[in-house]
């Protein structure tokens, strides 16, 4: 199939129903709800090095403590459990649950630090397989990672940056966004 064949009336007619059924309609009165997805719910090399082998964000979720009266923590996962985003079944279950609750797509954080991508596996697998059949987009998460993520006190000496965003090795499509 060529890009030109995607614009033919036959192709559009054949595929209109499939797209209409998987993506809720959107309007000014009824905007499309997009869920933000932190793709840190699977192990990857950098987290193993910085936080210990097998670290995922689930460790932080499980150890969360209330910070004020009435603050309900930890908020443990519901019907999907402690899922692993490397598994196609977990991504499919997320998409199905989102669809059931009127979510029209996912917006995955995209991390690019000094020329290196992080947490890219789930998105690369979605791109390669086309599954789950659920709309998504990427948001470039443009912040430094520091030891402050461990919720240490302000001014703590251990706030050394794990990764900085810097211009060197910047994402090739980010040039317009950089000052």
C-alpha positions as CSV (number, residue, x, y, z in Angstrom):
1,X,0.0,0.0,0.0
2,X,1.3,3.4,-0.9
3,X,0.6,6.7,0.8
4,X,-1.4,7.8,-2.2
5,X,-3.7,4.7,-1.8
6,X,-4.6,5.9,1.7
7,X,-6.5,8.9,0.3
8,X,-8.7,7.1,-2.2
9,X,-12.5,7.2,-1.6
10,X,-12.6,3.4,-1.5
11,X,-9.9,3.2,1.3
12,X,-11.6,5.9,3.3
13,X,-15.0,4.3,3.0
14,X,-13.7,0.8,3.9
15,X,-12.0,2.2,7.0
16,X,-14.4,4.9,8.2
17,X,-16.4,2.5,10.4
18,X,-13.4,1.0,12.1
19,X,-12.0,4.4,13.1
20,X,-15.4,5.8,14.1
21,X,-16.1,2.9,16.4
22,X,-12.7,3.1,18.2
23,X,-12.5,6.8,18.7
24,X,-15.2,8.7,20.5
25,X,-16.6,11.8,18.8
26,X,-15.3,15.2,19.9
27,X,-16.8,18.7,19.8
28,X,-16.6,22.0,21.7
29,X,-19.5,20.9,23.9
30,X,-18.1,17.4,24.4
31,X,-14.3,17.4,24.1
32,X,-12.3,14.3,23.6
33,X,-10.7,13.1,26.9
34,X,-7.1,12.1,26.6
35,X,-5.4,10.3,29.5
36,X,-1.7,11.1,30.3
37,X,0.4,8.0,30.5
38,X,3.7,7.8,32.4
39,X,5.5,4.9,30.7
40,X,7.6,4.1,33.7
41,X,5.6,1.1,34.7
42,X,8.1,-1.4,33.3
43,X,11.8,-2.0,34.1
44,X,14.4,-0.4,31.9
45,X,18.2,0.0,31.9
46,X,18.5,3.5,33.4
47,X,16.2,2.8,36.3
48,X,18.1,-0.4,37.1
49,X,21.3,1.7,37.3
50,X,19.8,4.6,39.3
51,X,17.3,2.9,41.6
52,X,18.2,-0.8,41.6
53,X,17.4,-3.8,39.4
54,X,13.8,-4.2,38.4
55,X,12.7,-0.7,39.7
56,X,9.4,0.6,38.2
57,X,7.2,3.4,39.4
58,X,5.1,0.8,41.2
59,X,7.7,0.8,44.0
60,X,6.9,4.5,44.6
61,X,3.2,4.0,44.3
62,X,3.3,1.2,46.9
63,X,5.4,3.1,49.4
64,X,3.5,6.4,49.2
65,X,2.6,8.0,52.6
66,X,-0.2,10.5,53.4
67,X,1.1,14.1,53.5
68,X,-1.9,15.7,55.2
69,X,-5.1,14.7,57.1
70,X,-7.5,12.9,54.8
71,X,-4.8,12.2,52.1
72,X,-5.5,8.6,51.0
73,X,-2.2,6.9,50.3
74,X,-1.0,4.6,49.0
75,X,-3.5,4.4,46.1
76,X,-2.9,0.9,45.0
77,X,-3.9,-0.3,41.5
78,X,-7.4,-1.5,40.9
79,X,-8.6,-4.1,38.3
80,X,-5.5,-3.9,36.2
81,X,-3.2,-4.7,39.1
82,X,0.5,-3.9,39.0
83,X,0.7,-4.2,35.2
84,X,3.9,-4.2,33.2
85,X,3.8,-2.0,30.0
86,X,6.2,-4.4,28.2
87,X,3.2,-6.8,27.9
88,X,0.8,-6.4,25.0
89,X,-2.0,-7.8,27.2
90,X,-1.4,-5.1,29.7
91,X,-1.6,-2.3,27.1
92,X,-4.7,-3.9,25.6
93,X,-6.4,-4.0,29.0
94,X,-5.5,-0.4,29.6
95,X,-7.0,0.6,26.3
96,X,-10.2,-1.4,26.9
97,X,-10.7,0.1,30.4
98,X,-10.1,3.6,29.0
99,X,-12.6,3.0,26.2
100,X,-15.2,1.8,28.7
101,X,-14.8,5.0,30.6
102,X,-15.0,7.4,27.7
103,X,-11.3,8.1,27.3
104,X,-10.6,8.8,23.6
105,X,-6.8,8.3,23.6
106,X,-3.6,8.2,25.5
107,X,-0.8,10.8,25.6
108,X,2.4,9.1,26.5
109,X,5.3,11.1,28.0
110,X,8.3,10.9,25.7
111,X,11.7,11.2,27.3
112,X,14.7,12.4,25.3
113,X,17.8,13.3,27.4
114,X,21.1,14.3,25.9
115,X,20.4,12.3,22.7
116,X,19.0,9.2,24.4
117,X,15.4,8.0,24.6
118,X,14.1,6.5,27.8
119,X,11.0,4.3,28.5
120,X,10.5,4.0,24.7
121,X,9.7,0.2,24.6
122,X,5.9,0.4,25.0
123,X,5.5,3.0,22.3
124,X,7.9,1.3,19.9
125,X,6.0,-1.9,20.4
126,X,2.7,-0.1,19.8
127,X,4.1,1.5,16.6
128,X,5.5,-1.9,15.4
129,X,2.3,-3.9,16.1
130,X,-0.5,-1.4,15.8
131,X,-1.9,-2.8,19.0
132,X,-3.8,-1.9,20.9
133,X,-6.0,-0.2,18.4
134,X,-6.4,2.9,20.4
135,X,-5.4,6.5,19.5
136,X,-2.3,7.9,21.1
137,X,0.1,10.9,20.9
138,X,3.4,11.8,22.5
139,X,4.2,14.7,24.9
140,X,7.9,15.5,25.2
141,X,8.6,15.5,28.9
142,X,11.2,18.3,29.0
143,X,12.5,18.3,32.6
144,X,15.6,17.3,34.5
145,X,15.5,14.2,36.6
146,X,17.1,14.7,40.0
147,X,17.4,12.8,43.2
148,X,14.7,15.2,44.4
149,X,12.3,12.6,43.1
150,X,13.0,10.7,46.3
151,X,11.2,13.6,48.1
152,X,14.2,14.8,50.1
153,X,14.1,18.1,51.8
154,X,14.6,21.4,50.0
155,X,18.2,22.2,49.4
156,X,19.4,18.7,50.1
157,X,22.9,18.1,48.8
158,X,21.8,14.9,47.0
159,X,19.8,16.7,44.4
160,X,22.4,16.0,41.7
161,X,20.8,15.6,38.3
162,X,20.5,12.1,37.0
163,X,19.8,13.5,33.5
164,X,19.6,17.0,32.2
165,X,17.7,18.1,29.2
166,X,20.5,20.3,27.7
167,X,20.9,21.2,24.0
168,X,23.6,18.8,23.3
169,X,21.9,15.8,21.7
170,X,18.5,17.5,21.8
171,X,15.6,15.8,20.1
172,X,15.7,16.6,16.4
173,X,12.1,17.9,16.3
174,X,12.6,20.1,19.4
175,X,14.6,22.9,17.8
176,X,11.6,25.1,17.4
177,X,10.7,24.7,21.1
178,X,14.1,25.6,22.4
179,X,14.9,29.3,23.2
